[in-house]
Amino acid sequence: MPKSVIVIDDDEDTVRLFSEFLQEHGVNVVGSGFDGISAVKLFQETKPDVILIDLNMPNGSGFYAIKKIQEINPNARIIAVSADGSYSTEEKLDKLNIPLIQKPFKMDQVISTIES
């Protein structure tokens, strides 16, 4: 059964391209959003298997959304996708047990991370 995913990024082109690529590879994209607040709302509405989320966004950062989603479901599968590969960001994500895919990313890496 295909994994269900929501894609959250403040860049609309990234969301569109990501969604198209995932669907071409058998991943069921059940929602997309452009900020942390919509990420939390979409998570509650769709209950996806995986959340792909950017970290630096307006209207609630990725970290805001991650915190809220983990309060709703501590076992939620979240994958951060960000250009911010700083030590402090990686350290925060490690504490939250969230993998980071760095931009620019290889789509094969995204698919294998979702499937694992």
N, CA, C and O atoms as CSV, one atom per row, in Angstrom:
chain,resi,resn,atom,element,x,y,z
A,1,MET,N,N,0.849,-1.185,0.000
A,1,MET,CA,C,0.000,0.000,0.000
A,1,MET,C,C,0.892,1.244,0.000
A,1,MET,O,O,1.846,1.321,0.774
A,2,PRO,N,N,0.589,2.209,-0.857
A,2,PRO,CA,C,1.445,3.408,-0.924
A,2,PRO,C,C,1.376,4.234,0.354
A,2,PRO,O,O,0.345,4.293,1.023
A,3,LYS,N,N,2.492,4.864,0.673
A,3,LYS,CA,C,2.546,5.748,1.837
A,3,LYS,C,C,1.785,7.033,1.525
A,3,LYS,O,O,1.817,7.534,0.401
A,4,SER,N,N,1.096,7.559,2.547
A,4,SER,CA,C,0.443,8.862,2.383
A,4,SER,C,C,1.357,9.931,2.981
A,4,SER,O,O,1.954,9.737,4.040
A,5,VAL,N,N,1.452,11.058,2.284
A,5,VAL,CA,C,2.399,12.106,2.643
A,5,VAL,C,C,1.724,13.473,2.516
A,5,VAL,O,O,0.884,13.685,1.642
A,6,ILE,N,N,2.111,14.407,3.418
A,6,ILE,CA,C,1.805,15.813,3.187
A,6,ILE,C,C,3.135,16.540,2.981
A,6,ILE,O,O,4.144,16.212,3.604
A,7,VAL,N,N,3.109,17.530,2.093
A,7,VAL,CA,C,4.307,18.283,1.727
A,7,VAL,C,C,4.103,19.733,2.174
A,7,VAL,O,O,3.146,20.388,1.763
A,8,ILE,N,N,5.015,20.226,3.021
A,8,ILE,CA,C,4.906,21.579,3.550
A,8,ILE,C,C,6.190,22.346,3.242
A,8,ILE,O,O,7.274,21.962,3.682
A,9,ASP,N,N,6.058,23.437,2.480
A,9,ASP,CA,C,7.203,24.290,2.161
A,9,ASP,C,C,6.648,25.648,1.750
A,9,ASP,O,O,5.608,25.716,1.096
A,10,ASP,N,N,7.324,26.724,2.123
A,10,ASP,CA,C,6.808,28.047,1.771
A,10,ASP,C,C,7.031,28.393,0.300
A,10,ASP,O,O,6.515,29.403,-0.177
A,11,ASP,N,N,7.789,27.574,-0.421
A,11,ASP,CA,C,7.999,27.801,-1.839
A,11,ASP,C,C,7.016,26.940,-2.640
A,11,ASP,O,O,7.114,25.713,-2.633
A,12,GLU,N,N,6.069,27.585,-3.328
A,12,GLU,CA,C,5.017,26.851,-4.035
A,12,GLU,C,C,5.569,25.939,-5.127
A,12,GLU,O,O,5.044,24.846,-5.340
A,13,ASP,N,N,6.624,26.374,-5.824
A,13,ASP,CA,C,7.221,25.537,-6.868
A,13,ASP,C,C,7.800,24.255,-6.271
A,13,ASP,O,O,7.662,23.175,-6.845
A,14,THR,N,N,8.444,24.386,-5.121
A,14,THR,CA,C,9.004,23.207,-4.447
A,14,THR,C,C,7.892,22.226,-4.092
A,14,THR,O,O,8.023,21.023,-4.317
A,15,VAL,N,N,6.801,22.741,-3.537
A,15,VAL,CA,C,5.670,21.877,-3.164
A,15,VAL,C,C,5.114,21.169,-4.402
A,15,VAL,O,O,4.864,19.964,-4.373
A,16,ARG,N,N,4.924,21.914,-5.479
A,16,ARG,CA,C,4.358,21.332,-6.697
A,16,ARG,C,C,5.275,20.252,-7.276
A,16,ARG,O,O,4.826,19.149,-7.588
A,17,LEU,N,N,6.572,20.581,-7.418
A,17,LEU,CA,C,7.516,19.622,-7.984
A,17,LEU,C,C,7.665,18.385,-7.104
A,17,LEU,O,O,7.683,17.257,-7.596
A,18,PHE,N,N,7.772,18.612,-5.807
A,18,PHE,CA,C,7.866,17.517,-4.846
A,18,PHE,C,C,6.657,16.595,-4.973
A,18,PHE,O,O,6.796,15.375,-5.068
A,19,SER,N,N,5.479,17.194,-4.974
A,19,SER,CA,C,4.235,16.414,-5.030
A,19,SER,C,C,4.151,15.601,-6.317
A,19,SER,O,O,3.801,14.421,-6.290
A,20,GLU,N,N,4.472,16.238,-7.451
A,20,GLU,CA,C,4.432,15.530,-8.736
A,20,GLU,C,C,5.409,14.361,-8.738
A,20,GLU,O,O,5.052,13.257,-9.149
A,21,PHE,N,N,6.627,14.591,-8.288
A,21,PHE,CA,C,7.642,13.536,-8.279
A,21,PHE,C,C,7.205,12.372,-7.381
A,21,PHE,O,O,7.311,11.209,-7.770
A,22,LEU,N,N,6.714,12.691,-6.184
A,22,LEU,CA,C,6.297,11.636,-5.260
A,22,LEU,C,C,5.168,10.805,-5.853
A,22,LEU,O,O,5.182,9.577,-5.759
A,23,GLN,N,N,4.193,11.470,-6.461
A,23,GLN,CA,C,3.073,10.735,-7.050
A,23,GLN,C,C,3.529,9.849,-8.197
A,23,GLN,O,O,3.021,8.741,-8.371
A,24,GLU,N,N,4.492,10.336,-8.985
A,24,GLU,CA,C,5.048,9.516,-10.079
A,24,GLU,C,C,5.732,8.267,-9.537
A,24,GLU,O,O,5.846,7.268,-10.247
A,25,HIS,N,N,6.185,8.312,-8.295
A,25,HIS,CA,C,6.884,7.180,-7.683
A,25,HIS,C,C,6.003,6.425,-6.688
A,25,HIS,O,O,6.508,5.760,-5.783
A,26,GLY,N,N,4.703,6.530,-6.858
A,26,GLY,CA,C,3.775,5.712,-6.096
A,26,GLY,C,C,3.501,6.175,-4.675
A,26,GLY,O,O,2.962,5.413,-3.872
A,27,VAL,N,N,3.863,7.410,-4.352
A,27,VAL,CA,C,3.580,7.945,-3.022
A,27,VAL,C,C,2.284,8.754,-3.120
A,27,VAL,O,O,2.121,9.557,-4.039
A,28,ASN,N,N,1.383,8.547,-2.192
A,28,ASN,CA,C,0.085,9.217,-2.206
A,28,ASN,C,C,0.178,10.550,-1.461
A,28,ASN,O,O,0.190,10.574,-0.231
A,29,VAL,N,N,0.243,11.660,-2.205
A,29,VAL,CA,C,0.304,12.988,-1.591
A,29,VAL,C,C,-1.133,13.399,-1.246
A,29,VAL,O,O,-1.946,13.655,-2.135
A,30,VAL,N,N,-1.432,13.457,0.062
A,30,VAL,CA,C,-2.801,13.719,0.509
A,30,VAL,C,C,-3.032,15.174,0.895
A,30,VAL,O,O,-4.149,15.553,1.249
A,31,GLY,N,N,-1.981,15.992,0.831
A,31,GLY,CA,C,-2.147,17.401,1.147
A,31,GLY,C,C,-0.849,18.156,0.998
A,31,GLY,O,O,0.238,17.576,0.990
A,32,SER,N,N,-0.988,19.479,0.880
A,32,SER,CA,C,0.197,20.334,0.828
A,32,SER,C,C,-0.135,21.670,1.467
A,32,SER,O,O,-1.281,22.119,1.461
A,33,GLY,N,N,0.903,22.294,2.019
A,33,GLY,CA,C,0.717,23.582,2.669
A,33,GLY,C,C,1.979,24.402,2.571
A,33,GLY,O,O,3.016,23.933,2.104
A,34,PHE,N,N,1.869,25.647,3.024
A,34,PHE,CA,C,2.965,26.591,2.812
A,34,PHE,C,C,3.477,27.236,4.090
A,34,PHE,O,O,4.296,28.153,4.030
A,35,ASP,N,N,3.006,26.769,5.258
A,35,ASP,CA,C,3.496,27.309,6.528
A,35,ASP,C,C,3.216,26.319,7.654
A,35,ASP,O,O,2.520,25.320,7.470
A,36,GLY,N,N,3.775,26.623,8.824
A,36,GLY,CA,C,3.648,25.716,9.961
A,36,GLY,C,C,2.227,25.538,10.460
A,36,GLY,O,O,1.847,24.447,10.884
A,37,ILE,N,N,1.444,26.599,10.412
A,37,ILE,CA,C,0.061,26.510,10.891
A,37,ILE,C,C,-0.760,25.575,10.002
A,37,ILE,O,O,-1.524,24.752,10.508
A,38,SER,N,N,-0.606,25.697,8.679
A,38,SER,CA,C,-1.346,24.795,7.791
A,38,SER,C,C,-0.837,23.359,7.920
A,38,SER,O,O,-1.603,22.418,7.714
A,39,ALA,N,N,0.441,23.176,8.257
A,39,ALA,CA,C,0.990,21.829,8.445
A,39,ALA,C,C,0.252,21.104,9.564
A,39,ALA,O,O,-0.125,19.941,9.419
A,40,VAL,N,N,0.050,21.795,10.677
A,40,VAL,CA,C,-0.633,21.178,11.823
A,40,VAL,C,C,-2.074,20.849,11.450
A,40,VAL,O,O,-2.566,19.762,11.754
A,41,LYS,N,N,-2.742,21.776,10.799
A,41,LYS,CA,C,-4.141,21.570,10.395
A,41,LYS,C,C,-4.253,20.389,9.423
A,41,LYS,O,O,-5.121,19.531,9.577
A,42,LEU,N,N,-3.367,20.356,8.422
A,42,LEU,CA,C,-3.383,19.250,7.450
A,42,LEU,C,C,-3.098,17.912,8.122
A,42,LEU,O,O,-3.711,16.901,7.782
A,43,PHE,N,N,-2.172,17.906,9.069
A,43,PHE,CA,C,-1.864,16.666,9.775
A,43,PHE,C,C,-3.110,16.139,10.483
A,43,PHE,O,O,-3.415,14.949,10.413
A,44,GLN,N,N,-3.821,17.027,11.162
A,44,GLN,CA,C,-5.031,16.621,11.879
A,44,GLN,C,C,-6.110,16.121,10.920
A,44,GLN,O,O,-6.828,15.170,11.233
A,45,GLU,N,N,-6.225,16.755,9.761
A,45,GLU,CA,C,-7.272,16.391,8.799
A,45,GLU,C,C,-6.966,15.102,8.046
A,45,GLU,O,O,-7.867,14.301,7.799
A,46,THR,N,N,-5.700,14.894,7.679
A,46,THR,CA,C,-5.372,13.787,6.765
A,46,THR,C,C,-4.714,12.584,7.434
A,46,THR,O,O,-4.737,11.487,6.875
A,47,LYS,N,N,-4.131,12.764,8.611
A,47,LYS,CA,C,-3.415,11.682,9.324
A,47,LYS,C,C,-2.467,10.916,8.381
A,47,LYS,O,O,-2.615,9.707,8.206
A,48,PRO,N,N,-1.498,11.617,7.776
A,48,PRO,CA,C,-0.607,10.963,6.810
A,48,PRO,C,C,0.408,10.044,7.484
A,48,PRO,O,O,0.656,10.140,8.686
A,49,ASP,N,N,0.989,9.149,6.679
A,49,ASP,CA,C,2.065,8.284,7.181
A,49,ASP,C,C,3.330,9.097,7.428
A,49,ASP,O,O,4.074,8.828,8.371
A,50,VAL,N,N,3.573,10.103,6.569
A,50,VAL,CA,C,4.816,10.881,6.625
A,50,VAL,C,C,4.515,12.356,6.368
A,50,VAL,O,O,3.667,12.693,5.542
A,51,ILE,N,N,5.226,13.236,7.092
A,51,ILE,CA,C,5.157,14.675,6.861
A,51,ILE,C,C,6.526,15.121,6.369
A,51,ILE,O,O,7.530,14.907,7.049
A,52,LEU,N,N,6.576,15.739,5.189
A,52,LEU,CA,C,7.804,16.355,4.683
A,52,LEU,C,C,7.669,17.841,4.941
A,52,LEU,O,O,6.745,18.477,4.434
A,53,ILE,N,N,8.585,18.408,5.729
A,53,ILE,CA,C,8.395,19.795,6.146
A,53,ILE,C,C,9.674,20.619,6.074
A,53,ILE,O,O,10.742,20.189,6.510
A,54,ASP,N,N,9.537,21.803,5.518
A,54,ASP,CA,C,10.619,22.783,5.514
A,54,ASP,C,C,10.708,23.369,6.928
A,54,ASP,O,O,9.730,23.332,7.674
A,55,LEU,N,N,11.852,23.898,7.291
A,55,LEU,CA,C,12.009,24.449,8.641
A,55,LEU,C,C,11.814,25.959,8.701
A,55,LEU,O,O,11.248,26.472,9.667
A,56,ASN,N,N,12.275,26.670,7.685
A,56,ASN,CA,C,12.207,28.137,7.703
A,56,ASN,C,C,11.037,28.623,6.860
A,56,ASN,O,O,11.128,28.726,5.637
A,57,MET,N,N,9.930,28.921,7.547
A,57,MET,CA,C,8.717,29.370,6.866
A,57,MET,C,C,8.048,30.463,7.695
A,57,MET,O,O,8.250,30.547,8.907
A,58,PRO,N,N,7.253,31.296,7.035
A,58,PRO,CA,C,6.456,32.274,7.782
A,58,PRO,C,C,5.256,31.585,8.433
A,58,PRO,O,O,4.971,30.425,8.135
A,59,ASN,N,N,4.566,32.279,9.302
A,59,ASN,CA,C,3.333,31.752,9.915
A,59,ASN,C,C,3.536,30.415,10.605
A,59,ASN,O,O,2.797,29.465,10.345
A,60,GLY,N,N,4.500,30.331,11.458
A,60,GLY,CA,C,4.777,29.080,12.153
A,60,GLY,C,C,5.882,28.337,11.431
A,60,GLY,O,O,5.674,27.795,10.346
A,61,SER,N,N,7.040,28.316,12.030
A,61,SER,CA,C,8.183,27.629,11.419
A,61,SER,C,C,7.952,26.117,11.409
A,61,SER,O,O,6.988,25.609,11.981
A,62,GLY,N,N,8.863,25.422,10.744
A,62,GLY,CA,C,8.809,23.965,10.768
A,62,GLY,C,C,8.935,23.427,12.179
A,62,GLY,O,O,8.284,22.443,12.531
A,63,PHE,N,N,9.774,24.068,12.997
A,63,PHE,CA,C,9.925,23.608,14.382
A,63,PHE,C,C,8.633,23.802,15.178
A,63,PHE,O,O,8.288,22.967,16.015
A,64,TYR,N,N,7.926,24.891,14.923
A,64,TYR,CA,C,6.615,25.109,15.555
A,64,TYR,C,C,5.675,23.955,15.193
A,64,TYR,O,O,5.039,23.359,16.063
A,65,ALA,N,N,5.599,23.654,13.895
A,65,ALA,CA,C,4.703,22.593,13.428
A,65,ALA,C,C,5.110,21.229,13.988
A,65,ALA,O,O,4.256,20.443,14.398
A,66,ILE,N,N,6.407,20.952,14.005
A,66,ILE,CA,C,6.890,19.671,14.531
A,66,ILE,C,C,6.453,19.508,15.989
A,66,ILE,O,O,5.956,18.452,16.379
A,67,LYS,N,N,6.640,20.556,16.786
A,67,LYS,CA,C,6.262,20.507,18.201
A,67,LYS,C,C,4.769,20.228,18.348
A,67,LYS,O,O,4.372,19.370,19.137
A,68,LYS,N,N,3.948,20.945,17.597
A,68,LYS,CA,C,2.490,20.778,17.683
A,68,LYS,C,C,2.060,19.389,17.198
A,68,LYS,O,O,1.205,18.755,17.816
A,69,ILE,N,N,2.643,18.923,16.109
A,69,ILE,CA,C,2.291,17.606,15.574
A,69,ILE,C,C,2.694,16.513,16.553
A,69,ILE,O,O,1.946,15.556,16.754
A,70,GLN,N,N,3.873,16.644,17.167
A,70,GLN,CA,C,4.301,15.638,18.139
A,70,GLN,C,C,3.448,15.655,19.399
A,70,GLN,O,O,3.329,14.631,20.072
A,71,GLU,N,N,2.849,16.804,19.733
A,71,GLU,CA,C,1.909,16.849,20.858
A,71,GLU,C,C,0.639,16.067,20.519
A,71,GLU,O,O,0.057,15.411,21.383
A,72,ILE,N,N,0.218,16.144,19.261
A,72,ILE,CA,C,-0.976,15.420,18.811
A,72,ILE,C,C,-0.684,13.928,18.706
A,72,ILE,O,O,-1.469,13.096,19.160
A,73,ASN,N,N,0.463,13.601,18.098
A,73,ASN,CA,C,0.855,12.207,17.920
A,73,ASN,C,C,2.364,12.081,18.075
A,73,ASN,O,O,3.113,12.388,17.148
A,74,PRO,N,N,2.815,11.629,19.250
A,74,PRO,CA,C,4.261,11.510,19.488
A,74,PRO,C,C,4.972,10.572,18.507
A,74,PRO,O,O,6.192,10.640,18.365
A,75,ASN,N,N,4.218,9.698,17.829
A,75,ASN,CA,C,4.815,8.750,16.888
A,75,ASN,C,C,4.734,9.208,15.444
A,75,ASN,O,O,5.062,8.442,14.539
A,76,ALA,N,N,4.302,10.444,15.207
A,76,ALA,CA,C,4.198,10.958,13.840
A,76,ALA,C,C,5.557,10.872,13.148
A,76,ALA,O,O,6.586,11.182,13.748
A,77,ARG,N,N,5.554,10.448,11.884
A,77,ARG,CA,C,6.796,10.319,11.106
A,77,ARG,C,C,7.025,11.615,10.358
A,77,ARG,O,O,6.309,11.922,9.405
A,78,ILE,N,N,8.019,12.376,10.783
A,78,ILE,CA,C,8.308,13.686,10.209
A,78,ILE,C,C,9.711,13.667,9.616
A,78,ILE,O,O,10.654,13.164,10.227
A,79,ILE,N,N,9.831,14.225,8.410
A,79,ILE,CA,C,11.132,14.365,7.763
A,79,ILE,C,C,11.319,15.842,7.447
A,79,ILE,O,O,10.507,16.438,6.739
A,80,ALA,N,N,12.391,16.433,7.972
A,80,ALA,CA,C,12.689,17.838,7.700
A,80,ALA,C,C,13.431,17.940,6.373
A,80,ALA,O,O,14.333,17.153,6.088
A,81,VAL,N,N,13.034,18.926,5.563
A,81,VAL,CA,C,13.697,19.199,4.291
A,81,VAL,C,C,14.083,20.674,4.318
A,81,VAL,O,O,13.220,21.550,4.264
A,82,SER,N,N,15.384,20.942,4.402
A,82,SER,CA,C,15.796,22.333,4.613
A,82,SER,C,C,17.179,22.608,4.057
A,82,SER,O,O,18.012,21.709,3.940
A,83,ALA,N,N,17.406,23.871,3.715
A,83,ALA,CA,C,18.740,24.309,3.309
A,83,ALA,C,C,19.608,24.593,4.533
A,83,ALA,O,O,20.822,24.758,4.416
A,84,ASP,N,N,18.982,24.650,5.704
A,84,ASP,CA,C,19.695,24.943,6.942
A,84,ASP,C,C,20.308,23.672,7.512
A,84,ASP,O,O,19.636,22.875,8.167
A,85,GLY,N,N,21.592,23.503,7.249
A,85,GLY,CA,C,22.284,22.335,7.760
A,85,GLY,C,C,23.225,22.693,8.901
A,85,GLY,O,O,24.215,22.003,9.143
A,86,SER,N,N,22.907,23.774,9.597
A,86,SER,CA,C,23.786,24.220,10.681
A,86,SER,C,C,23.807,23.196,11.811
A,86,SER,O,O,22.888,22.391,11.962
A,87,TYR,N,N,24.870,23.248,12.592
A,87,TYR,CA,C,25.022,22.314,13.708
A,87,TYR,C,C,23.844,22.427,14.672
A,87,TYR,O,O,23.320,21.409,15.125
A,88,SER,N,N,23.422,23.651,14.993
A,88,SER,CA,C,22.333,23.822,15.963
A,88,SER,C,C,21.021,23.246,15.435
A,88,SER,O,O,20.245,22.668,16.195
A,89,THR,N,N,20.775,23.402,14.135
A,89,THR,CA,C,19.554,22.823,13.553
A,89,THR,C,C,19.620,21.305,13.589
A,89,THR,O,O,18.657,20.650,13.986
A,90,GLU,N,N,20.746,20.745,13.177
A,90,GLU,CA,C,20.893,19.287,13.201
A,90,GLU,C,C,20.766,18.745,14.620
A,90,GLU,O,O,20.175,17.687,14.835
A,91,GLU,N,N,21.318,19.470,15.586
A,91,GLU,CA,C,21.236,19.055,16.986
A,91,GLU,C,C,19.780,19.044,17.463
A,91,GLU,O,O,19.349,18.092,18.115
A,92,LYS,N,N,19.022,20.098,17.140
A,92,LYS,CA,C,17.598,20.159,17.518
A,92,LYS,C,C,16.824,18.999,16.910
A,92,LYS,O,O,16.015,18.359,17.582
A,93,LEU,N,N,17.082,18.732,15.622
A,93,LEU,CA,C,16.371,17.648,14.941
A,93,LEU,C,C,16.746,16.288,15.519
A,93,LEU,O,O,15.889,15.414,15.652
A,94,ASP,N,N,18.014,16.104,15.861
A,94,ASP,CA,C,18.444,14.847,16.485
A,94,ASP,C,C,17.697,14.607,17.791
A,94,ASP,O,O,17.247,13.493,18.059
A,95,LYS,N,N,17.565,15.657,18.603
A,95,LYS,CA,C,16.840,15.525,19.877
A,95,LYS,C,C,15.380,15.148,19.657
A,95,LYS,O,O,14.777,14.453,20.475
A,96,LEU,N,N,14.819,15.614,18.541
A,96,LEU,CA,C,13.424,15.306,18.214
A,96,LEU,C,C,13.297,14.003,17.425
A,96,LEU,O,O,12.190,13.578,17.094
A,97,ASN,N,N,14.435,13.373,17.125
A,97,ASN,CA,C,14.478,12.128,16.361
A,97,ASN,C,C,13.879,12.299,14.964
A,97,ASN,O,O,13.093,11.471,14.503
A,98,ILE,N,N,14.270,13.399,14.299
A,98,ILE,CA,C,13.749,13.718,12.974
A,98,ILE,C,C,14.906,13.784,11.989
A,98,ILE,O,O,15.854,14.544,12.189
A,99,PRO,N,N,14.830,12.974,10.904
A,99,PRO,CA,C,15.891,13.028,9.897
A,99,PRO,C,C,15.831,14.332,9.101
A,99,PRO,O,O,14.764,14.923,8.937
A,100,LEU,N,N,16.987,14.768,8.613
A,100,LEU,CA,C,17.089,15.973,7.803
A,100,LEU,C,C,17.562,15.611,6.406
A,100,LEU,O,O,18.579,14.939,6.235
A,101,ILE,N,N,16.811,16.064,5.409
A,101,ILE,CA,C,17.257,15.985,4.025
A,101,ILE,C,C,17.614,17.410,3.634
A,101,ILE,O,O,16.774,18.309,3.681
A,102,GLN,N,N,18.870,17.606,3.247
A,102,GLN,CA,C,19.334,18.960,2.934
A,102,GLN,C,C,19.013,19.356,1.505
A,102,GLN,O,O,19.153,18.560,0.576
A,103,LYS,N,N,18.576,20.616,1.342
A,103,LYS,CA,C,18.388,21.196,0.009
A,103,LYS,C,C,19.743,21.696,-0.479
A,103,LYS,O,O,20.510,22.193,0.345
A,104,PRO,N,N,20.088,21.601,-1.749
A,104,PRO,CA,C,19.309,20.898,-2.761
A,104,PRO,C,C,19.397,19.396,-2.521
A,104,PRO,O,O,20.454,18.880,-2.158
A,105,PHE,N,N,18.307,18.713,-2.719
A,105,PHE,CA,C,18.226,17.295,-2.391
A,105,PHE,C,C,18.152,16.446,-3.651
A,105,PHE,O,O,17.835,16.930,-4.738
A,106,LYS,N,N,18.450,15.180,-3.471
A,106,LYS,CA,C,18.287,14.204,-4.542
A,106,LYS,C,C,16.952,13.504,-4.279
A,106,LYS,O,O,16.710,13.011,-3.177
A,107,MET,N,N,16.101,13.464,-5.284
A,107,MET,CA,C,14.772,12.894,-5.088
A,107,MET,C,C,14.833,11.421,-4.684
A,107,MET,O,O,13.967,10.950,-3.947
A,108,ASP,N,N,15.846,10.686,-5.158
A,108,ASP,CA,C,15.987,9.283,-4.763
A,108,ASP,C,C,16.161,9.170,-3.251
A,108,ASP,O,O,15.641,8.248,-2.623
A,109,GLN,N,N,16.901,10.121,-2.676
A,109,GLN,CA,C,17.120,10.136,-1.225
A,109,GLN,C,C,15.796,10.368,-0.505
A,109,GLN,O,O,15.531,9.748,0.526
A,110,VAL,N,N,14.973,11.248,-1.036
A,110,VAL,CA,C,13.669,11.528,-0.437
A,110,VAL,C,C,12.813,10.275,-0.442
A,110,VAL,O,O,12.235,9.916,0.584
A,111,ILE,N,N,12.723,9.599,-1.592
A,111,ILE,CA,C,11.920,8.380,-1.707
A,111,ILE,C,C,12.418,7.310,-0.735
A,111,ILE,O,O,11.612,6.690,-0.042
A,112,SER,N,N,13.724,7.086,-0.674
A,112,SER,CA,C,14.239,6.034,0.218
A,112,SER,C,C,14.000,6.386,1.685
A,112,SER,O,O,13.761,5.494,2.498
A,113,THR,N,N,14.062,7.672,2.035
A,113,THR,CA,C,13.790,8.071,3.420
A,113,THR,C,C,12.322,7.866,3.767
A,113,THR,O,O,12.004,7.436,4.875
A,114,ILE,N,N,11.427,8.168,2.836
A,114,ILE,CA,C,9.996,7.950,3.077
A,114,ILE,C,C,9.713,6.460,3.243
A,114,ILE,O,O,8.957,6.064,4.130
A,115,GLU,N,N,10.318,5.638,2.394
A,115,GLU,CA,C,10.050,4.202,2.408
A,115,GLU,C,C,10.673,3.481,3.610
A,115,GLU,O,O,10.214,2.402,3.985
A,116,SER,N,N,11.713,4.067,4.217
A,116,SER,CA,C,12.398,3.352,5.309
A,116,SER,C,C,11.669,3.481,6.626
A,116,SER,O,O,12.117,2.938,7.635
